[in-house]
Amino acid sequence: MPKKEITITVELDNENIPSNIIWNATDLHGIDKAQCRAMLLSLWDYEAKDTLKLDLWTRDMTVDEMKIFFHQTLVTMTDTLQRATNDERISGDMMDFCDYFAEKMEIKK
């Protein structure tokens, strides 16, 4: 059975705050590793019917970047919800919220 591997390395400063987040994947073509300033990882525990979450960001992540990051994450989650449930009504409502969020965060072009 084919497998793919994703690794995430979080370097911490002396106050245990992430200073660097580095990730790699077996199919990350042409790149040995990639850096990022923030990550949101959610895993579904089907036995407990609960979400396991890991939300990290570095001190270098600006407030403006965080606003954009959250907006893009909400849009991606909305797309995933649409593909997974085929529920046009709730996906449309979520996209309306994404537009509202972008407007309130003053990030909409």
N, C-alpha and C positions, 0 to 999 in steps of 0.2 A: 504494500500500500504506500503510495507516495506521501511524503511529509514535507512540511515547510516549517521553518523555525524563525521566530521573532525574538530578539533579545533587547532588553532595555537596561541600560546602566545609568544609575543616578549617582552623581558625585555630590557630596555634601560639604558645606563649609564647616567651620568650627562651631557653629550654632545649630548644626543639623538641618540647615536650609539648603534645598537643591541649588547647586552652583552650575551644574551642567547636566543635561539630559541627552544621552546618546542612544540611538537605536540602530538596529541592523536587522535585516531579513534575508533569508536565503535567496530570494528572488529580487533583491534590490540591485538591479542591473547597473554595472558600471560605477557603483558607489560602494566603498568599503563600509562606511558608517555615516549616519546622518545625525546632526545636532538639532535640538529644538529647545524652545524656551518654556513650553507648557505641554501638558498631556492630560487627557481625561480617558481613563480606562474603566470600562464597565463590563463585568462578567456575570452571566446569569447562572445562579445556583438553582437548578431545576428541582432538586430535592427539598430545599428550604423555601423555594419560591421567593427568592430574595436576590437583590442585586449587590454584588461585591464591587466596590468602587475604589479607585486610586486616582486622586486629582493632585497634580503637582505642577508647580511653576517656579521659575528661577527669579531672582531679584532683578534680572535684566528685562523681564517681561513688563512692558509698559501697560498702563491702564488702557490706552487707546488700542494696543494690540489685543488685550484681553477682551475688550468689547467686540472687536472684529472676530476673534477666535470663537467666542460664545455664539455670535450670530451665525457664523459658518457652520458651527457644530449643530445648532438648532435646525438649520436648513438641511443639513445632511441627515439628521435624525428624522426629519419630516419625510424626506425622500425614501429613507429606509422603511418607515412606517407604511408609506404608500405601497411600496413593492411587497412588503411582508403581509399586509392585510387587504390590499386592494380596496381600501375604504376611502373613497374620494371625498366624502363629507368631512371626516375628521382630519384628513390630510390637508384639505383646503382651509379648514379652520386653523390648523397649525401654521400653514404658510401665511395666513393673515396675521397670526401672532408674530411670526418672524419679521414681517414687514413693519408691524407696530413696534417691535423691539428695536429694529434698526433705526426707525424714526426717533424713538425716545432716547436712544444712545447716540443719536446724531452721527450715524455712520453710513446712512443711505446716500448714494450718489444720485 
